């Protein structure tokens, strides 16, 4: 593929199906299964339906479409990422938004209780961001468009947005072992700050933890 002319724009409701695929791909990273697979234990079609419902729900968690930037080539979405400040007033937890989506889709009370317990177990395994830190998540680019600078373009725009919102530092994480993602983030100025390891996460997903990376915002 030759030169790729990319447009970076704020996601709209119409992007919800693409965002659901982005979130699922990003959550799995280089693993066969990710947190949504563990929490919901559903086929991909049903997983995507629940995630898409979450991106459009009334609870604007960190998966809501309003948090996302989308990269488009010739009008077709090919990549996306989201960002948020964990200190934002009234920010609902992802787990609450996911349970709300599952409830709206008619999942049984027994299923919802199981999902809630699994979400709680997962939440204990992931690093928390400090208020005022611009947390970047759900980064994914479609396979044919990788290695064309699209991830860097998305990151550049989302970092500028974090600076405009008054954040002084940005944070991004990837699973330990995803060298390609860590290298891409390093090219955008992120430095590996620490490892966040969890025996429970290794038991649930088969990965020992995450690399947490930081960079200053201009």
N, C-alpha and C positions, 0 to 999 in steps of 0.2 A: 504494500500500500504506500502511495506517495505521500506528499505533504497533506496533512490533515488540518483543515480549517475548523476550529472548534468554537462553539458559542457556550458561554457559561451564564446560566440564568438561575433565578430562584425557582424552586419546584412549585408546581401547581397541583391541584387535586387530580388533574388529568395524568400526572406522572405516577400516581399511586401504584399501579401494577408494576412499573419499572422499579420503583423504590422498594417494593416488597421483595423483588428478586435481588436487588442490591443488598438489602439488609440480610437476607438469608445467606447470600454468597459471602458477605463480609463476616458474618457471625461464624461461618464454617472455616473461613480462612484457608489454610492448607490441610485442614482436617476433614475426615469423611462425615463427621457429625458435629454440630455446634450446639450452643445453649438452647436455641429454639427446638431443635430436634429432641434434646433431652427433656425440656419442660413439657412439650406438647405430645411427643411421640406419635406423630401423624405423618401420612404420606405428603410428599412435596406439594401437591395441589392444595391440600387442606391447610398445610402450613402457610402457604402463600396467601390463601384467602384470609386467614386470621391476621397475618402481618399487615396485609393491605388494609384490612378493617381498622387496625391499630393506627396506621398512618393517617387515617381520615377521621378518627374518633374525636369526641369532645375533650378528651384528656390529652393535652398537647405535650406529651413526654418527649424524650430525646429521639424518638422514632417518628414523630409527627412530620408531615410533609412540609410544614412551615419552617423546619430546622434545616432543610436540605438545599444544597446547590446541585444542579444537574449540568452535565456537559452534553451538548448535542452536536452531532455532525450531520449536516444536510437535514436538519429537523428531526433526527432520530436520536433519542437518548442513548448514550454509550457509557456513561460513568456518573457517579454521584458520591457525595459525602455529606455529613451533617455536623453541626457544632452547637454547643450550648454552654452556658455558665451554670454550674451546679448551685450557685448562690442565688439564682433567679427566684424571686418571690413566687410562690405557688406552683413551682415545677413539680408535676406529678411523677411518681416513680414509674419506670417502664413496666414493672410487674403489674401495677394497678391498671395501666392502659391495656396490657395484654389480657388480663382477666376480664376487663370490660368488653373487649372485642370478642373473646370466646363466649361470654355470656350472651352477647347480642346475636351470636351465630347459633345459639341454642344448645350449647354444651351442657351436659347434665351437672347437677350439683356435686356429684361424686367426682366427675372429671375435673371440675373447677377446683375442688379441694386438693386433688392430686397435683394439678398444675401449680397452685399456690404454694404447696410445700416444696416443690422442685425449684420454683423461682426463688424462694427464700434461701434454699441451700446454695443456689448459684450466686446470689447477691453477696453472700459471705466470702466468695472466692475472688471477686474482682476488686481492683483498686478504686478508691473513691477520689474524686477530684476536689481540691480545695475551692471554696467560693472565690470568685474573681479569676479563676483559671479557665481559659477557653478550651473546652474538651472537644476534640475532633474524633468522630466515630463513623462507622458504617461506610468505610472507603472501599469502593470497588469500581473497576473498569472492565467492560466486556472484553473477552479474550482477543478478538481481532484488532482491538484498538490499544492494547497495552504496548508499552515501550515507544509511545509516540508523544510523551510529555503531558498527557491529559491529566494524570494524577497530580503532577506538579502545577498545572494551570488551576485546577480546582483548589488545591491547597493554598496557592498564592492568594486567590480571591477570598477564601474563607479566613485566612490569617488577617487580611486587611479589614474584614468585617469585625473580627474580634478586637482589633486595635481601636476601631471606631466606637465600639461598645465600652471601651475603657479598660479592657483586660490587659495585663502586662505580660502574661505568660500563656503559652499554649501547651497542651499535653495531648499526646497520641499514644496508643498502645497497640501491640500486636503479640500474638502468641509466641512464646519461646520456640524457635525453630523456623519461623517464617522469615528467612533471611532476605527474600526478595522485597517484602514489605518494609522491613527495617532499613534496607538500603535505599528504597524510594523515599522514605521519610527523612533519612539522613541528607539526601540531596535537597530537601526543602528546609534544611537547617536544624533539624531535630537531633538532639544528642541523647544517647542512652543514659538515663539517670539511675535506673535501678531495675532489679528483677523483683517481680511480685509472684512468689511461689505459693502453691496451695496443694496439699496432698489430696484434698477433697476434689479439686478441679481435675487433678490427674485421674482420680477414680472415675469421675463423671465423663470426661471428654478425652482422656488419654494424653493430656499435655500438662507439663509440670507448672505452668504459670504464664505470665506475660512479661514482656519487656516494656517498661514505661519510659517514654521519651519526652523531652521537654525542649522548648526554645523560647527565647524572649520575643515579645512582639514589639514592633517599632513604635 
